[in-house]
Amino acid sequence: MNDDIHFYEPKTGHGLPHDPFNAIVGPRPIGWISSRNAAGELNLAPYSFFNGFNYVPPIIGFSSIGRKDSLRNVEQTGEFAWNLATRPLAEAMNISCTAVGPEVDEFVLAGLTPAPSRIISVPRVAESPVSFECRLTQIIQLRDAQGGEIDSYLALGEVVGVHIARHLLVEGIYDTASAQPILRGGGPADYFTIEPESRFKMYRPKAPQPN
């Protein structure tokens, strides 16, 4: 065994001060999900496990570890909105993850404004420069390698409406860095930003032409 490699089996523990898995699979986009339950109560919560999964139709998803309010709301209404978490909104995003009961409106708690969506009934975050309106397509309970169900649920939704602040469209192309998105890293509190200086371009190689 190479002494320069730290190896562990997750089932027996990593033996480190903090689980490195989240830091290795990262930084990750933040699933800042707004939802509404059947009674009309609003919820806003950030999810560390979030990403896009398909182009046409566009499908995004977030994973809920345990049956949290967002998951229950999406089950009840079949709708949710994703809101881009940016550097100016970092503190508000962090406040919205406070462990409170379902009767607490995180929009109010974090000092944010619910803005009406165009297609779905769930509001988006008015202060966020980008939002997706989504309709639920699937909720998948995750399983381990032995086929046993675990207490984590992947909620997938088709994006049926997109809101983009016009200043982020430069000659019609969305400028990722200008939006100042924040990304979840590892450790108990690490986040990252995207800076214009870190950008590089790499085009997909063309298939070789037959002789």
C-alpha positions in Angstrom: 0.0 0.0 0.0 1.3 3.4 -1.0 1.9 5.5 2.2 1.3 8.7 0.1 -2.4 7.6 -0.4 -5.0 7.8 2.4 -7.4 4.9 1.7 -10.6 4.1 3.6 -13.8 2.2 3.2 -16.7 4.6 4.0 -18.6 1.9 5.8 -15.8 1.7 8.4 -15.1 5.5 8.7 -12.7 7.9 7.1 -10.5 8.5 10.1 -10.2 12.2 9.4 -11.4 15.3 11.3 -14.1 15.8 8.7 -15.6 13.6 6.0 -13.7 14.5 2.8 -16.5 13.3 0.4 -18.2 16.6 0.1 -15.0 18.4 -0.5 -13.9 16.0 -3.2 -17.2 16.1 -5.1 -17.1 19.9 -5.3 -17.6 22.7 -5.4 -21.2 22.1 -6.2 -24.1 24.4 -7.2 -26.5 25.1 -4.4 -30.1 24.0 -4.7 -31.8 27.0 -3.2 -35.3 25.6 -3.4 -38.6 27.5 -2.8 -41.7 25.5 -2.3 -45.3 25.7 -0.9 -47.3 23.1 0.9 -50.9 22.2 0.3 -52.0 24.7 2.9 -50.1 27.5 1.1 -47.3 27.9 3.6 -44.0 28.9 2.0 -40.6 27.3 2.5 -37.1 28.2 1.2 -34.1 26.0 1.8 -30.6 25.4 0.3 -29.6 21.9 -0.6 -25.9 20.9 -1.0 -26.6 18.0 -3.4 -28.0 19.6 -6.5 -27.4 19.7 -10.2 -28.7 19.6 -13.8 -29.4 16.2 -15.4 -30.8 16.8 -18.9 -30.9 19.3 -21.7 -34.2 18.7 -23.5 -36.4 18.9 -21.6 -34.2 20.7 -19.0 -34.3 18.7 -15.8 -32.7 19.6 -12.4 -32.8 17.8 -9.2 -31.9 18.1 -5.5 -31.4 15.3 -2.9 -33.0 15.6 0.5 -31.3 13.6 3.3 -34.4 12.7 5.2 -38.0 13.7 4.5 -37.6 17.5 4.9 -40.1 20.2 4.4 -39.1 20.9 0.8 -39.5 17.3 -0.2 -43.0 17.1 1.5 -44.1 20.3 -0.2 -43.0 19.2 -3.6 -44.8 15.9 -3.1 -48.0 17.8 -2.2 -48.0 20.4 -4.9 -45.8 18.9 -7.7 -44.0 22.3 -8.1 -40.8 24.0 -6.9 -38.5 26.9 -7.9 -34.8 26.9 -8.0 -33.0 30.2 -7.2 -29.4 31.1 -7.9 -27.5 31.7 -4.7 -25.0 34.5 -5.3 -22.2 36.2 -3.2 -24.5 39.2 -2.3 -27.2 36.7 -1.1 -24.8 34.4 0.7 -25.9 35.5 4.2 -29.6 35.3 3.4 -29.1 31.9 1.9 -27.3 30.7 5.0 -30.1 32.1 7.3 -32.7 30.2 5.2 -31.1 26.9 6.2 -31.9 27.5 9.9 -33.6 24.5 11.4 -37.1 25.8 12.0 -40.6 24.3 11.9 -42.7 24.1 8.8 -44.8 27.0 10.0 -41.8 29.4 9.8 -41.5 31.3 6.5 -37.8 31.4 5.5 -38.5 34.2 3.1 -39.4 36.4 6.2 -36.7 34.9 8.3 -34.0 35.7 5.7 -35.5 39.1 4.8 -36.2 38.0 1.2 -39.1 38.8 -1.2 -41.3 36.2 -2.7 -41.9 37.1 -6.4 -44.8 35.5 -8.4 -43.8 32.9 -10.9 -45.2 33.0 -14.4 -46.3 29.3 -14.7 -46.2 27.6 -11.3 -47.9 28.8 -8.1 -44.6 28.7 -6.0 -42.9 32.0 -5.8 -39.2 32.6 -6.6 -36.7 34.8 -4.7 -37.0 38.3 -6.2 -33.5 39.2 -5.2 -31.9 36.3 -7.1 -30.8 37.1 -10.6 -31.8 33.7 -12.0 -34.7 31.4 -11.1 -36.1 28.2 -12.6 -39.8 27.3 -12.4 -40.1 23.5 -12.1 -42.7 20.8 -12.2 -42.0 17.6 -10.4 -41.2 14.6 -12.7 -39.9 12.0 -10.2 -39.0 11.4 -6.6 -36.6 8.5 -6.2 -35.6 7.0 -2.9 -31.9 6.2 -3.1 -30.6 2.7 -2.4 -27.2 1.3 -1.3 -25.1 -1.2 -3.2 -27.0 -4.1 -1.6 -30.4 -2.7 -2.8 -31.5 -1.5 0.6 -33.5 1.8 0.7 -31.8 4.7 2.5 -33.4 7.8 4.0 -32.4 10.1 1.1 -34.7 11.2 -1.8 -33.8 12.6 -5.2 -36.5 15.1 -6.4 -36.3 15.7 -10.1 -38.2 18.5 -11.9 -38.7 19.7 -15.4 -37.8 23.4 -15.9 -40.9 25.0 -17.4 -39.9 28.7 -16.9 -36.5 30.5 -16.7 -35.9 34.0 -15.3 -32.6 35.7 -16.1 -31.6 39.3 -15.1 -30.9 41.0 -18.5 -27.5 42.4 -17.3 -26.2 38.8 -17.2 -26.8 38.3 -20.9 -23.8 39.6 -22.8 -24.5 39.7 -26.5 -27.1 37.1 -25.8 -24.8 34.7 -23.9 -25.2 34.1 -20.2 -22.2 35.3 -18.2 -21.7 32.8 -15.4 -19.0 34.8 -13.6 -20.9 38.1 -13.6 -23.7 36.4 -11.7 -21.3 35.8 -8.7 -22.7 32.3 -8.0 -21.5 30.7 -4.8 -20.7 27.0 -4.7 -20.6 24.6 -1.8 -17.2 23.1 -1.0 -16.2 20.8 1.8 -15.6 21.0 5.5 -18.1 22.4 7.8 -18.3 25.9 6.3 -16.4 26.1 2.9 -17.9 27.9 0.0 -16.4 29.1 -3.3 -17.1 31.8 -5.9 -16.5 31.9 -9.6 -14.2 34.7 -10.8 -13.7 35.8 -14.4 -9.9 35.2 -14.0 -10.5 31.5 -13.5 -12.2 31.0 -16.8 -10.6 29.1 -19.7 -12.0 27.8 -22.9 -11.8 24.2 -24.2 -13.9 23.1 -27.2 -15.0 19.6 -27.8 -12.7 17.8 -30.2 -13.9 17.0 -33.7 -14.0 13.4 -34.8 -11.2 12.6 -37.2 -12.2 12.6 -40.9 -11.9 9.3 -42.7 -9.1 9.1 -45.3 
